[in-house]
Amino acid sequence: AYKMQIGALPEYVFTPDIRLDGGGKKHKKKTYTKPKKNHHKKKNVPLAVLKFYKVNEDGKVTRLRRECPHEECGAGVFMATHKDRYYCGKCGLTYVFKKEEEADA
């Protein structure tokens, strides 16, 4: 709380020079013709490593999945098993199974 002398003006006067145009026109909301796509979500499989190995009664560990032979991957990188192919997710190597109709002909 300070006192000002009566009749004394401050040394500067602030005059705002702002134009208030309202921010422009509103746009009409889009109407979409197709519904949104459902994107693929990764399924979390608990203890998925148990599907890769099997331990015998004598304690010997055997691998259940095929390993990628590519030199970039090496041992420990398993290939995914599909109904018609093996696929390596690291290097992209694919082995396609021969169909039974083609093998017989």
C-alpha positions, 0 to 999 in steps of 0.5 A, a space after each residue: 500500500 503506497 500513496 500516490 500524489 493527487 493529480 500525478 500520472 504514471 510515467 507510461 500509459 499502456 494502450 492495447 492494440 488488439 483486433 478482436 475478429 472472433 477467430 474466423 469461421 467454424 467448420 462443418 463437422 465431417 461425416 464419415 462413411 465407413 467405420 474405423 478399422 480394428 487394428 491387430 493387437 498383440 496377444 500376451 501369452 504367459 510363459 510362452 518360452 515353455 513352448 520352445 523347449 522340452 526337458 526329458 526325465 533325465 534332465 536333457 533339454 530338447 528344442 521343439 521349434 526349428 532354429 534359423 540357419 542364417 548367419 545373421 541369426 544363429 542359434 537361439 533364434 527360432 522360426 515361426 511355425 505357420 500352416 504353410 511355412 516356417 518364417 524367421 522374424 529377425 532376418 525374414 527367411 522363409 521356407 514354404 512347405 510343398 502342398 500334398 497335391 503338388 508333391 503327388 503330381 
